[in-house]
Amino acid sequence: MSLRSVSLLACLSASLLVSHPAAAQEGVKVRIPTIDGVTLQGAFYAAKNPQGKVPPTVLLVHALGEKSSKPEWVHLATSLQEKFAVMTFDFRGHGESTEIDPAKFGRYQPNVSLVKGFKPGKESIDYKDFDKAYMPILCNDLAAVKGFLDRKNDQGQCNTSTFIVVGADTGATLAAVWLNSENYRYRMVPSPNPLFPPQPPPADAASEGRSVVGCVWLSISPTLGKHQLSVSKLLDLPGKVHATPMVFMFGEEDAKGKTIGNGVVNALKKDSKDKEKFSYTGAVSVQKTKLVGAGLLAKSLGTDAAIRDWINDVVKKKNNEWLEKDQRKSVYAWRMSPATLPTIIKPAEEQNLIFDTYEKFIPR
């Protein structure tokens, strides 16, 4: 049973009682540098059976205060890697992602003022020392991971033009903020004359956010550090305007998760008469459980198979052609509207986007 359509979404809960175990295969450990000197630790799971094509990419995003090595995440990663390239990683200050270059880290005021105990020469950070106002900064980690995967794309190991995000709890919220920002990010047009700078993208250019073809949100949280936000407003551009398929999953006994999931879906579909446009978007109740976030990935619930089937169906419908990103040399910019001049956020030859607070992508 898949999550493919509204009718299937309605009867999914019964199918989730059947688990479909996958053969375990350990991901390859990788180190990813962020623009501000944090070394992120992650694991890349190469697709085992890509069927002769460059496999779509799935990014798994853990909740704040947790880590990517939880058995539930490993189980989902090994389940998905049958057909997809899968990436897991620890946010800064979490799990194994505690190493920093103090000189680079200390260049940015939020790192100095919002991370308790940081001082010149200190070579590690811990999540427990983060001020609540610091949490949106972790979108820089998502940007660094996407840059890493774009370089994997250019090596033919994955297709980041067909990109799926699975996020849990506050990790889902961070991923939603990042996704919102991606819908304002554009690749600048290279100048035919190397002596001149790249040109702004045309008004009808597709943003980098259009590469994200689907999202699975596990108990997405309306709280991110100091922010109490509207999830429906946060996802309005990608989820409603661009109709990116989204599934909001929650435990049947999780009243808060149910209210949020159903409320966001209703807001995204409001006023739309095109049933096909949102046929892959819906709210899914996982029967007989009050588990939240990554807990919904427990083997006994069978959600890994349901998520895998939904992603497979979305990819068949939304599959984007593999394109070389030329990520190391490309120049990217945020363009907040067609009438505004774009702001350069990645110069040529730089691996990562410039450091940012991402506050402007959190709706008020």
C-alpha positions in Angstrom: 0.0 0.0 0.0 1.4 3.4 -0.9 0.7 7.0 0.0 0.1 7.9 -3.7 -3.4 9.4 -3.7 -6.1 10.8 -1.5 -7.9 7.5 -1.4 -4.7 5.6 -0.6 -3.9 8.1 2.0 -7.2 7.5 3.7 -6.6 3.7 4.1 -2.9 3.8 4.7 -3.1 3.2 8.4 -4.2 -0.4 7.9 -1.3 -1.2 5.6 1.2 0.2 8.1 0.7 -2.7 10.4 2.7 -4.9 8.0 6.4 -4.5 8.2 8.7 -5.1 5.2 12.2 -5.5 6.5 15.2 -4.5 4.4 18.6 -6.0 4.3 21.0 -3.9 6.3 23.9 -2.2 4.6 26.0 0.3 6.3 26.4 3.7 4.8 29.8 5.2 3.9 30.9 7.7 6.5 31.6 11.2 5.1 32.8 14.5 6.5 31.2 17.7 5.3 32.6 21.2 6.0 30.2 24.0 6.6 31.0 27.6 5.6 31.6 28.5 9.2 34.1 25.8 10.1 31.9 23.0 11.5 32.7 19.5 10.4 29.5 17.6 9.9 29.5 13.8 10.1 27.2 11.8 7.9 26.6 8.6 6.0 26.0 8.2 2.3 24.0 5.1 1.3 24.6 4.4 -2.4 21.6 2.9 -4.2 21.9 -0.8 -4.5 19.6 -1.2 -7.5 19.3 2.1 -9.5 18.2 0.2 -12.6 20.8 1.7 -14.8 19.8 5.3 -14.0 21.3 7.9 -11.7 19.2 7.4 -8.6 17.0 10.1 -7.0 18.3 11.4 -3.7 16.6 11.1 -0.3 17.8 13.3 2.7 16.9 12.2 6.2 16.8 14.9 8.9 16.8 14.1 12.6 15.2 16.2 15.3 17.1 18.7 17.4 18.6 17.0 20.5 18.8 13.6 18.7 21.2 12.1 16.1 21.1 10.3 12.8 22.5 7.0 14.1 19.2 6.1 15.9 18.2 2.6 14.8 15.0 4.0 13.2 16.9 6.3 10.8 19.4 3.5 9.9 16.5 1.2 9.3 14.7 3.7 7.0 18.0 4.5 5.1 18.7 0.8 4.4 15.1 0.3 3.3 15.2 3.2 0.9 18.6 2.5 -0.6 17.3 -0.4 -2.7 16.4 2.2 -5.3 17.5 5.6 -4.0 20.7 7.3 -2.8 20.2 8.2 0.8 22.0 10.7 3.0 21.9 11.0 6.8 23.9 13.4 8.9 24.2 14.9 12.4 23.4 18.6 12.8 26.2 20.7 14.4 26.6 20.0 18.1 24.8 16.6 17.7 26.1 13.1 17.6 29.5 13.1 16.0 29.3 16.6 14.5 31.0 18.5 17.3 34.4 19.4 15.7 34.9 23.0 14.7 37.7 25.2 13.3 37.6 27.9 16.0 39.0 30.6 13.7 36.3 30.2 11.1 33.5 29.6 13.6 34.4 32.7 15.5 34.1 34.9 12.5 30.3 35.0 12.7 28.7 36.9 15.5 25.8 34.5 16.1 28.3 31.7 16.8 30.1 33.8 19.4 27.0 35.3 21.1 24.5 32.4 20.9 26.7 29.4 21.7 27.4 29.3 25.4 31.0 28.9 26.4 32.6 29.4 23.0 35.9 31.1 23.1 38.9 31.4 20.8 40.7 28.1 20.6 37.8 25.9 21.6 37.6 23.1 19.0 34.2 21.6 19.8 30.5 22.6 20.3 27.6 20.9 22.0 23.8 21.3 21.3 23.1 21.8 25.0 25.0 25.1 24.8 22.9 26.5 22.0 20.6 29.5 22.8 17.1 29.1 21.5 17.7 32.0 19.1 20.5 30.0 17.5 18.4 27.2 16.1 17.7 28.6 12.6 21.5 28.9 12.1 21.4 25.1 11.6 20.0 25.6 8.2 23.6 26.3 7.2 24.2 22.6 7.8 21.4 21.7 5.5 22.9 24.0 2.8 26.3 22.4 3.3 24.8 18.9 3.0 22.9 19.9 -0.2 26.2 21.3 -1.7 27.9 18.0 -0.8 25.2 16.0 -2.6 25.3 18.3 -5.6 29.0 17.4 -5.9 27.9 13.7 -5.6 25.4 14.5 -8.4 28.1 15.7 -10.7 30.0 12.4 -10.0 27.0 10.5 -11.2 26.3 8.9 -7.7 22.9 10.5 -7.2 20.4 12.8 -8.9 19.8 16.0 -6.8 17.4 17.3 -9.4 15.0 14.7 -8.0 15.3 15.3 -4.3 13.2 14.1 -1.4 13.3 15.2 2.2 12.2 13.1 5.2 12.3 15.1 8.4 11.2 14.5 12.0 9.8 16.9 14.6 12.0 20.1 14.9 14.3 18.6 12.2 11.3 18.7 9.9 10.7 22.3 10.8 14.4 23.2 10.1 14.1 21.4 6.8 10.9 23.3 5.9 12.7 26.6 6.6 15.6 25.5 4.4 13.1 24.3 1.7 11.4 27.7 1.8 14.8 29.4 1.2 15.5 27.0 -1.7 12.5 28.4 -3.5 14.2 31.8 -3.5 17.6 30.4 -4.7 18.6 30.7 -8.3 21.6 29.8 -10.4 23.1 32.9 -12.0 23.6 32.8 -15.8 27.3 32.6 -16.8 28.5 35.5 -18.7 29.7 34.8 -22.3 32.7 37.0 -21.5 34.8 35.7 -18.6 35.8 39.3 -17.8 32.2 40.1 -16.8 30.3 38.8 -13.8 27.4 36.3 -14.2 24.0 37.7 -15.1 20.8 37.5 -13.1 18.5 34.6 -13.9 15.6 35.3 -16.2 12.2 36.1 -14.6 10.8 32.7 -15.6 13.7 30.6 -14.3 13.0 27.7 -12.0 14.4 28.1 -8.4 16.6 25.4 -6.8 13.6 24.5 -4.7 11.9 22.9 -7.7 14.4 20.1 -7.4 12.6 19.0 -4.2 9.9 16.7 -5.6 8.5 15.4 -2.3 8.6 15.7 1.5 7.6 13.4 4.4 7.1 15.3 7.7 7.0 13.1 10.8 5.2 15.0 13.6 6.5 18.4 12.2 6.8 20.9 15.1 5.4 24.5 15.1 8.3 25.4 17.5 11.8 26.1 16.4 13.9 27.5 19.3 12.4 30.9 20.2 10.0 30.8 17.3 6.4 29.8 17.4 5.5 29.7 13.7 2.7 28.8 11.3 3.7 25.6 9.5 1.1 26.3 6.8 2.6 29.7 6.1 6.1 28.3 6.2 5.2 25.7 3.5 2.8 28.0 1.5 5.3 28.6 -1.4 6.6 25.1 -1.9 3.6 23.2 -0.7 0.7 25.2 -2.0 1.9 27.5 -4.8 4.3 24.9 -6.3 2.3 21.9 -5.1 5.3 20.0 -3.9 3.9 16.6 -2.7 3.9 16.4 1.1 2.8 13.8 3.6 2.3 14.7 7.2 2.5 11.7 9.5 1.5 11.4 13.1 0.5 8.8 15.6 -3.2 8.1 16.0 -3.0 8.9 19.7 -1.0 12.1 19.1 -3.7 14.7 19.3 -1.3 17.6 18.8 0.3 16.0 15.7 -3.1 15.2 14.3 -4.3 18.8 14.6 -1.2 20.2 13.0 -1.0 17.7 10.2 -4.7 17.9 9.2 -4.6 21.7 9.6 -1.6 22.2 7.3 -3.0 19.9 4.7 -6.4 21.7 4.7 -4.5 25.1 4.4 -2.4 23.8 1.5 -5.4 22.5 -0.4 -7.8 25.4 0.5 -9.5 26.9 -2.5 -8.0 24.5 -5.0 -10.4 22.8 -7.4 -7.7 20.8 -9.0 -7.8 17.4 -7.2 -4.9 16.0 -9.2 -2.6 18.8 -8.3 -2.6 17.8 -4.6 -3.2 14.0 -5.1 0.1 13.1 -3.4 -0.4 15.5 -0.5 -2.2 14.4 2.7 -2.3 13.7 6.4 -1.6 10.1 7.5 -2.5 8.7 11.0 -0.3 5.8 12.1 -2.7 3.4 13.9 -2.5 2.5 17.6 0.5 4.6 18.6 1.3 7.8 20.4 4.9 7.8 19.1 6.2 11.0 17.5 9.0 12.0 15.2 11.5 9.3 14.5 9.6 7.0 16.7 7.1 6.6 13.9 9.8 4.8 11.9 9.8 1.9 14.4 10.1 -1.4 12.5 6.9 -2.8 14.0 4.9 0.0 12.4 5.9 -0.7 8.8 6.2 2.9 8.0 9.4 2.4 6.1 7.7 0.4 3.4 4.8 2.9 3.2 7.3 5.8 2.8 9.3 3.9 0.3 6.2 3.2 -1.8 5.1 6.8 -1.7 8.5 8.1 -2.7 8.6 5.6 -5.5 5.2 6.8 -6.8 6.1 10.5 -6.5 9.4 9.9 -8.3 7.6 8.2 -11.2 5.3 11.2 -11.5 7.7 14.0 -10.7 11.1 12.6 -11.8 13.3 15.5 -13.0 16.0 14.8 -15.6 19.5 14.5 -14.2 21.5 17.7 -14.8 25.1 18.5 -14.0 25.1 21.1 -11.2 28.7 22.2 -11.8 28.4 23.1 -8.2 32.0 24.1 -7.6 31.9 26.8 -10.2 28.3 27.9 -10.3 27.2 31.2 -8.7 23.9 31.2 -6.8 21.8 34.0 -5.6 18.6 34.6 -3.6 16.0 36.6 -5.5 13.2 37.6 -3.2 11.0 38.7 -6.1 11.3 39.2 -9.9 11.5 42.9 -9.4 14.5 42.8 -7.0 18.1 42.4 -7.8 19.4 39.0 -6.7 21.8 38.8 -3.7 24.9 36.6 -4.4 25.0 33.8 -1.8 27.6 31.5 -3.4 30.6 32.9 -5.3 32.3 30.8 -7.9 34.8 28.3 -6.6 33.3 28.3 -3.1 31.9 24.9 -1.9 29.1 26.4 0.3 26.6 29.2 0.4 27.5 32.2 2.5 26.7 32.1 6.2 23.1 33.3 7.0 20.7 33.4 9.9 17.8 32.2 7.7 15.5 34.4 9.8 14.0 36.0 6.7 12.6 32.7 5.6 10.6 32.2 8.8 7.1 33.7 8.4 5.9 36.1 11.1 
